[in-house]
Amino acid sequence: MSAPPTTSIGRPTELSEPPVAPRLTVFGLSLDGLRIWGLKSVLSLIDQALTSGAGFAVNILLARWLSPSLYGAFAVAFAASLFVAGFHNVLVLEPLSVFGPARHASNLLAYFRVQVRLHFLLAGALSGLGLLAAAVLWFVVQKNALAPAMAGSSIALPFFLLLWLTRRMCYVVQRPSLAVSGSVAYLVTVLFGLFILRYLGNVSPFSIFLLIGVTSMFASAILLWRLVPRKGSTPQVALSTHTVLRENWLYGRWLVASTALFTVSTQTQTFLAAGLLGLSAAGILRAMQIPSLVTTQVTTAAGLLVLPAFSYDFGRGLTERMRQKAKLVSLSLAGGALAFAGLLALFPGRAEHLLLGGKYAAYASLMPVLALVPVFAGLGMGYSMALRASQKPHFDLIANAVAAPVGLVSAILFIRWWGLAGAAASMVLSFLASAIVNILSYRHCARSAPIVEETA
């Protein structure tokens, strides 16, 4: 039994099997294929668990150590950094995952080099805009805790986005175990740095963001060093930066507007809570999101894993197999997140006391409500990634064009009516709207797509 040749840095391959009739399949996958895919899924979840664990630790310790207003400043600055990071995601990370396996599988090393150059160009520009916003805020509102937090997040931005990029490269070459090593390095160094800052009495939003930047740079260097083959590599064909940039833009242009709309639907609640109720309210809302952040990032991990695999299936015309995988991913993620939300609903007070020591006990009932966010995020994830792998990212724009007004209008009304509970309900409603549109869009596309099955 032989397999198609691979590149020296791990081109995705499929195992060839002797013909067996009939073959037992689950969701269109053979048992061997399901086992291999399942192993990579487990490694992907371990990788995301490590990265999420670092974010989880940072948020819990800051929520415990800082006042609600300072933690609110961290939450708002972090939400702002996620907004600008979204443009990096759609202009660098998403095209990398889609076109890397589909168009550049035999030339990945050269392709990665160009993407790193594009990363620093884009991330540097976004960082500069963030620093400008922090400077304006500093001069307009004197002694505001938000300005130094914004400055720190802007300085750290290129480095933690570099870690995202290098981890995504590991998934493109179907080596999630390599991403795990980078996540271990990040987790260990960020936790060590946290307690050093605590010992020195220098814990602040600004210092935490600087710590995140430094540790991300360290972990990224490890991954880049391990991704580059030492010897015996396949000769690479030089790629022009302009060519790859054009390819990225043609794909990502549909998602630029979608990213802005996604931020409106998912982050506007934090900004409005800070503006209407104060920075302390934003800090409380962020603290109540901590448990749901874990399951939300699990859905992100699943997306990282399946997008290159879906792109590979699409490139070979295996649309039916991709459809079955999309269904499996969505049902699995939504079911797991729903079980977690149910557990939180049974013990919200205990969960809050365990995580935050009773500091936010009056708001513990918000935890299970916010835990519904990853339920609907997971429900739409498989279908959203299948649409992107099919090189139809404009459907993502449609989903967010629906979810954004739902999130914005509901946030304005619900926060005025119900305060922080309204902000939580608005987040859930916007993710539900997005999931419904993604499912309906994929079903519409699947009805018109030809079905091609892989032959043994």
C-alpha positions as CSV (number, residue, x, y, z in Angstrom):
1,M,0.0,0.0,0.0
2,S,1.4,3.4,-1.0
3,A,0.4,7.0,-0.5
4,P,0.8,9.9,-2.8
5,P,4.2,11.7,-2.3
6,T,4.4,14.5,0.2
7,T,6.4,17.7,0.4
8,S,9.2,17.9,3.0
9,I,7.1,20.1,5.3
10,G,4.0,17.9,5.3
11,R,1.7,18.2,2.3
12,P,-1.7,16.8,3.2
13,T,-2.1,13.2,2.0
14,E,-4.8,10.6,1.8
15,L,-4.1,6.9,2.7
16,S,-4.8,4.6,-0.2
17,E,-6.7,1.4,0.6
18,P,-7.1,-1.9,-1.2
19,P,-10.7,-2.2,-2.5
20,V,-13.0,-3.7,0.1
21,A,-16.7,-4.2,-0.6
22,P,-18.7,-3.0,1.1
23,R,-16.7,-0.4,3.1
24,L,-18.2,0.6,6.4
25,T,-18.4,4.4,6.5
26,V,-19.5,7.0,9.1
27,F,-20.7,10.4,7.7
28,G,-19.1,9.4,4.4
29,L,-15.7,8.6,5.9
30,S,-14.0,5.1,6.1
31,L,-13.1,3.9,9.6
32,D,-9.4,4.4,8.9
33,G,-10.1,7.9,7.6
34,L,-12.2,8.7,10.6
35,R,-9.5,7.4,12.9
36,I,-6.8,9.6,11.3
37,W,-9.1,12.6,11.2
38,G,-10.1,11.9,14.8
39,L,-6.5,11.8,15.9
40,K,-5.8,15.1,14.3
41,S,-8.9,16.5,15.8
42,V,-7.7,15.5,19.3
43,L,-4.3,17.1,18.7
44,S,-6.1,20.2,17.5
45,L,-8.2,20.3,20.6
46,I,-5.2,19.9,22.8
47,D,-3.4,22.7,21.0
48,Q,-6.4,25.0,21.4
49,A,-6.9,23.9,25.0
50,L,-3.3,25.0,25.7
51,T,-3.8,28.4,24.1
52,S,-7.2,28.8,25.6
53,G,-5.8,27.8,28.9
54,A,-3.3,30.7,28.7
55,G,-6.1,33.2,27.9
56,F,-8.3,31.6,30.6
57,A,-5.5,32.1,33.2
58,V,-4.8,35.7,32.1
59,N,-8.5,36.6,32.3
60,I,-9.2,34.9,35.7
61,L,-6.1,36.3,37.4
62,L,-6.8,39.8,36.0
63,A,-10.4,39.6,37.1
64,R,-9.2,38.6,40.6
65,W,-6.3,41.0,40.8
66,L,-7.6,44.2,39.2
67,S,-10.5,46.4,40.0
68,P,-13.6,46.0,37.8
69,S,-12.8,49.3,36.1
70,L,-9.2,48.3,35.2
71,Y,-10.4,44.9,34.1
72,G,-13.0,46.7,32.0
73,A,-10.2,48.7,30.4
74,F,-8.4,45.5,29.5
75,A,-11.7,44.0,28.2
76,V,-12.4,47.0,25.9
77,A,-8.8,47.2,24.6
78,F,-8.8,43.4,24.0
79,A,-12.1,43.7,22.1
80,A,-10.6,46.5,20.0
81,S,-7.6,44.4,19.2
82,L,-9.9,41.5,18.1
83,F,-11.6,43.9,15.8
84,V,-8.3,44.9,14.0
85,A,-7.1,41.3,14.2
86,G,-10.2,40.3,12.2
87,F,-8.8,42.1,9.1
88,H,-5.5,40.2,9.5
89,N,-7.5,37.0,9.7
90,V,-9.4,37.5,6.5
91,L,-6.5,39.0,4.5
92,V,-3.7,36.6,5.6
93,L,-4.9,33.6,7.7
94,E,-8.0,32.6,5.8
95,P,-6.4,32.7,2.4
96,L,-3.4,30.8,3.8
97,S,-5.7,28.0,4.9
98,V,-7.7,27.9,1.7
99,F,-5.1,28.4,-1.0
100,G,-2.1,26.8,0.8
101,P,-3.4,23.2,0.5
102,A,-5.4,23.8,-2.7
103,R,-2.8,25.8,-4.9
104,H,0.6,25.7,-3.2
105,A,0.8,22.3,-1.7
106,S,4.1,21.5,-3.5
107,N,5.6,24.9,-2.8
108,L,4.5,25.7,0.8
109,L,7.9,26.9,2.2
110,A,8.2,29.7,-0.4
111,Y,4.5,30.5,0.1
112,F,4.9,30.7,3.9
113,R,7.8,33.2,3.5
114,V,5.6,35.5,1.4
115,Q,2.8,35.3,3.9
116,V,5.1,36.2,6.8
117,R,6.2,39.3,4.8
118,L,2.5,40.3,4.2
119,H,1.8,39.7,7.9
120,F,4.3,42.2,9.1
121,L,3.2,44.8,6.5
122,L,-0.5,44.5,7.6
123,A,0.1,44.0,11.3
124,G,2.4,47.0,11.4
125,A,-0.1,49.2,9.8
126,L,-2.9,48.0,12.2
127,S,-0.6,48.5,15.2
128,G,0.2,52.0,14.1
129,L,-3.6,52.9,13.8
130,G,-4.1,51.5,17.3
131,L,-1.3,53.6,18.8
132,L,-2.8,56.7,17.1
133,A,-6.2,55.9,18.7
134,A,-4.5,55.5,22.1
135,A,-2.7,58.8,21.7
136,V,-5.9,60.6,20.8
137,L,-7.8,59.0,23.7
138,W,-5.0,60.1,26.1
139,F,-5.2,63.7,25.1
140,V,-9.0,63.9,25.0
141,V,-9.6,62.1,28.3
142,Q,-6.9,62.7,30.8
143,K,-6.1,60.0,33.4
144,N,-8.2,57.4,31.6
145,A,-7.3,53.8,32.2
146,L,-8.3,52.9,28.6
147,A,-5.5,54.8,26.9
148,P,-2.5,52.8,28.2
149,A,-4.5,49.6,27.7
150,M,-5.0,50.5,24.1
151,A,-1.4,51.4,23.7
152,G,-0.3,48.1,25.2
153,S,-2.6,46.0,23.0
154,S,-1.4,47.9,19.9
155,I,2.3,47.2,20.7
156,A,1.5,43.5,21.2
157,L,-0.7,43.1,18.1
158,P,2.0,42.1,15.5
159,F,3.5,39.5,17.8
160,F,0.4,37.7,19.0
161,L,-0.9,37.8,15.4
162,L,2.4,36.2,14.3
163,L,1.7,33.3,16.7
164,W,-1.7,32.9,15.1
165,L,0.0,32.8,11.7
166,T,2.6,30.2,12.6
167,R,0.0,28.0,14.3
168,R,-2.2,28.2,11.2
169,M,0.8,27.1,9.1
170,C,1.0,24.0,11.2
171,Y,-2.6,23.2,10.3
172,V,-2.0,23.8,6.6
173,V,0.7,21.2,6.6
174,Q,-1.6,18.9,8.7
175,R,0.8,18.8,11.7
176,P,-1.3,19.9,14.7
177,S,1.3,18.2,17.0
178,L,3.7,20.9,15.9
179,A,1.2,23.6,16.9
180,V,0.9,22.0,20.3
181,S,4.6,22.6,20.9
182,G,4.2,26.3,20.3
183,S,1.2,26.5,22.5
184,V,3.0,24.8,25.3
185,A,5.8,27.3,25.0
186,Y,3.3,30.2,25.1
187,L,1.4,28.8,28.0
188,V,4.5,28.2,30.2
189,T,6.1,31.6,29.5
190,V,2.9,33.6,29.9
191,L,2.1,32.0,33.2
192,F,5.6,32.5,34.4
193,G,5.5,36.1,33.4
194,L,2.2,36.7,35.1
195,F,3.5,35.7,38.5
196,I,6.7,37.7,38.0
197,L,4.6,40.8,37.3
198,R,2.5,40.0,40.4
199,Y,5.6,39.6,42.5
200,L,6.9,42.9,41.3
201,G,3.6,44.6,41.9
202,N,3.4,45.7,38.3
203,V,0.1,44.1,37.1
204,S,-1.8,46.4,34.8
205,P,-3.5,46.1,31.4
206,F,-0.5,47.7,29.7
207,S,2.0,45.3,31.3
208,I,-0.1,42.3,30.6
209,F,-0.4,43.2,26.9
210,L,3.4,43.6,26.7
211,L,3.8,40.2,28.3
212,I,1.5,38.7,25.7
213,G,3.5,40.2,22.9
214,V,6.9,39.0,24.2
215,T,5.7,35.4,24.9
216,S,3.9,35.3,21.5
217,M,7.2,36.3,19.8
218,F,9.0,33.5,21.7
219,A,6.5,30.8,20.8
220,S,6.4,32.0,17.2
221,A,10.1,31.7,16.8
222,I,10.0,28.1,18.0
223,L,7.3,27.2,15.4
224,L,9.1,29.0,12.5
225,W,12.3,27.2,13.4
226,R,10.6,23.8,13.4
227,L,8.6,24.5,10.2
228,V,11.7,25.1,8.1
229,P,13.3,21.8,7.0
230,R,17.0,21.5,7.9
231,K,18.0,19.3,4.8
232,G,16.7,17.3,2.0
233,S,13.9,19.8,1.2
234,T,12.0,19.8,-2.1
235,P,13.2,22.7,-4.3
236,Q,10.9,25.7,-3.9
237,V,9.8,28.0,-6.7
238,A,10.0,31.7,-5.8
239,L,6.7,33.5,-5.4
240,S,6.2,37.3,-5.8
241,T,4.7,39.2,-2.9
242,H,2.4,40.9,-5.4
243,T,1.0,37.6,-6.7
244,V,0.2,36.3,-3.2
245,L,-1.2,39.7,-2.1
246,R,-3.5,39.7,-5.1
247,E,-4.6,36.2,-4.3
248,N,-5.2,37.0,-0.7
249,W,-7.2,40.2,-1.6
250,L,-9.4,38.5,-4.2
251,Y,-10.4,36.0,-1.5
252,G,-10.5,38.3,1.5
253,R,-12.2,41.3,0.0
254,W,-15.5,39.7,0.6
255,L,-14.6,39.1,4.2
256,V,-13.3,42.6,5.0
257,A,-16.8,44.1,5.3
258,S,-17.9,40.8,6.9
259,T,-15.2,41.3,9.6
260,A,-16.5,44.8,10.5
261,L,-20.0,43.5,10.6
262,F,-19.0,40.5,12.8
263,T,-17.4,42.9,15.3
264,V,-20.6,44.9,15.4
265,S,-22.7,41.8,16.1
266,T,-20.3,40.3,18.7
267,Q,-18.2,43.1,20.3
268,T,-20.6,46.0,20.3
269,Q,-22.1,44.8,23.5
270,T,-18.8,45.3,25.3
271,F,-18.3,48.8,23.9
272,L,-21.9,49.8,24.7
273,A,-21.8,48.4,28.2
274,A,-18.6,50.5,28.8
275,G,-20.2,53.5,27.2
276,L,-23.7,53.3,28.8
277,L,-22.9,51.5,32.1
278,G,-19.2,52.3,32.7
279,L,-15.9,50.5,32.4
280,S,-16.8,48.4,35.5
281,A,-19.8,47.0,33.7
282,A,-17.6,46.0,30.7
283,G,-15.3,44.2,33.2
284,I,-18.2,42.3,34.8
285,L,-19.5,41.3,31.4
286,R,-16.0,40.0,30.4
287,A,-15.6,38.1,33.7
288,M,-19.0,36.3,33.1
289,Q,-17.8,35.4,29.6
290,I,-14.7,33.5,30.9
291,P,-16.3,30.0,31.0
292,S,-17.9,30.4,27.5
293,L,-14.6,31.6,26.1
294,V,-13.2,28.1,26.5
295,T,-15.9,26.4,24.4
296,T,-15.9,29.3,21.9
297,Q,-12.2,28.8,21.3
298,V,-12.8,25.0,20.9
299,T,-15.0,25.9,17.9
300,T,-12.2,28.0,16.6
301,A,-9.8,25.1,16.9
302,A,-12.2,22.9,14.9
303,G,-12.4,25.6,12.2
304,L,-8.5,25.7,12.1
305,L,-8.5,21.9,11.6
306,V,-11.3,21.4,9.1
307,L,-10.7,24.4,6.8
308,P,-7.5,23.0,5.1
309,A,-9.2,19.5,5.0
310,F,-12.3,20.9,3.5
311,S,-10.2,22.9,1.0
312,Y,-8.4,19.7,0.0
313,D,-11.7,17.9,-0.6
314,F,-13.0,20.8,-2.6
315,G,-9.9,20.9,-4.7
316,R,-10.5,17.2,-5.6
317,G,-14.2,17.7,-6.2
318,L,-15.3,15.6,-3.2
319,T,-18.3,17.8,-2.4
320,E,-20.4,15.1,-0.8
321,R,-17.6,14.1,1.6
322,M,-17.1,17.8,2.5
323,R,-20.9,18.1,3.2
324,Q,-20.8,15.1,5.5
325,K,-17.8,16.5,7.4
326,A,-19.6,19.9,7.7
327,K,-22.6,18.2,9.3
328,L,-20.4,16.1,11.6
329,V,-18.4,19.2,12.8
330,S,-21.5,21.3,13.4
331,L,-23.5,18.7,15.3
332,S,-20.5,17.7,17.4
333,L,-19.5,21.2,18.4
334,A,-23.1,22.4,19.1
335,G,-23.8,19.3,21.2
336,G,-20.7,19.6,23.3
337,A,-21.2,23.3,24.0
338,L,-24.9,22.7,24.9
339,A,-23.8,20.1,27.5
340,F,-21.4,22.6,29.0
341,A,-24.0,25.3,29.1
342,G,-26.4,22.9,30.9
343,L,-23.7,22.2,33.5
344,L,-23.2,25.8,34.1
345,A,-26.9,26.4,34.5
346,L,-27.0,23.8,37.2
347,F,-24.2,25.3,39.2
348,P,-23.6,29.0,38.3
349,G,-22.8,30.1,41.8
350,R,-20.3,27.4,42.4
351,A,-18.6,28.0,39.0
352,E,-18.3,31.8,39.8
353,H,-16.9,31.1,43.3
354,L,-14.4,28.6,41.9
355,L,-13.2,30.8,39.2
356,L,-13.5,34.3,40.7
357,G,-13.7,33.8,44.4
358,G,-17.2,35.3,44.8
359,K,-16.1,38.7,43.6
360,Y,-18.8,38.7,40.9
361,A,-21.3,36.4,42.7
362,A,-24.3,38.8,42.0
363,Y,-23.9,38.3,38.3
364,A,-23.2,34.5,38.2
365,S,-26.6,33.8,36.5
366,L,-25.1,35.4,33.3
367,M,-22.6,32.6,32.9
368,P,-25.0,30.0,31.5
369,V,-26.7,32.6,29.3
370,L,-23.4,33.6,27.7
371,A,-22.5,29.8,27.4
372,L,-25.2,29.6,24.7
373,V,-22.9,31.7,22.4
374,P,-20.5,28.8,21.6
375,V,-23.6,26.6,21.1
376,F,-24.7,28.6,18.1
377,A,-21.2,29.4,17.0
378,G,-20.5,25.6,16.8
379,L,-23.8,25.0,15.1
380,G,-22.8,27.2,12.2
381,M,-19.1,26.5,12.2
382,G,-19.0,23.4,9.9
383,Y,-21.2,25.0,7.3
384,S,-19.3,28.3,7.4
385,M,-15.9,26.6,6.9
386,A,-17.4,24.5,4.1
387,L,-18.5,27.7,2.3
388,R,-15.1,29.3,2.7
389,A,-13.4,26.2,1.5
390,S,-15.6,26.3,-1.5
391,Q,-14.2,29.7,-2.2
392,K,-17.5,31.4,-1.6
393,P,-16.7,33.8,1.3
394,H,-19.4,36.2,0.2
395,F,-21.8,34.1,2.1
396,D,-20.0,34.9,5.3
397,L,-20.7,38.6,4.4
398,I,-24.4,37.8,4.1
399,A,-24.4,36.0,7.5
400,N,-22.8,38.9,9.2
401,A,-24.9,41.5,7.3
402,V,-27.9,39.8,9.0
403,A,-26.3,39.3,12.4
404,A,-24.8,42.8,12.7
405,P,-28.1,44.8,12.8
406,V,-29.6,42.1,15.0
407,G,-26.7,42.5,17.5
408,L,-26.6,46.3,17.3
409,V,-30.3,47.0,17.7
410,S,-30.8,44.3,20.3
411,A,-27.7,45.6,22.3
412,I,-29.0,49.1,22.4
413,L,-32.5,48.1,23.4
414,F,-31.7,45.2,25.7
415,I,-29.0,47.0,27.6
416,R,-31.4,49.9,28.3
417,W,-34.1,47.5,29.4
418,W,-32.1,44.8,31.3
419,G,-28.6,46.2,31.8
420,L,-25.8,43.5,31.6
421,A,-28.4,40.7,31.2
422,G,-29.5,42.5,28.0
423,A,-25.9,42.6,26.8
424,A,-25.6,38.9,27.3
425,A,-28.9,38.2,25.5
426,S,-27.9,40.3,22.6
427,M,-24.7,38.4,22.1
428,V,-26.6,35.1,22.0
429,L,-29.2,36.4,19.6
430,S,-26.5,37.7,17.1
431,F,-24.7,34.3,17.1
432,L,-28.1,32.5,16.5
433,A,-28.9,34.7,13.6
434,S,-25.4,34.1,12.0
435,A,-25.7,30.3,12.5
436,I,-29.2,30.2,10.8
437,V,-27.9,32.1,7.7
438,N,-24.8,30.0,7.4
439,I,-26.8,26.7,7.4
440,L,-29.4,28.0,4.9
441,S,-26.6,29.4,2.6
442,Y,-24.7,26.1,2.6
443,R,-27.9,24.1,1.9
444,H,-28.7,26.4,-1.0
445,C,-25.2,25.9,-2.5
446,A,-25.1,22.2,-1.9
447,R,-28.3,21.7,-3.9
448,S,-26.7,23.1,-7.0
449,A,-23.3,21.5,-6.6
450,P,-22.4,18.3,-8.4
451,I,-21.8,15.3,-6.2
452,V,-18.4,13.5,-6.8
453,E,-17.3,10.5,-4.7
454,E,-13.7,9.3,-4.3
455,T,-13.1,5.9,-5.9
456,A,-11.1,3.3,-4.2
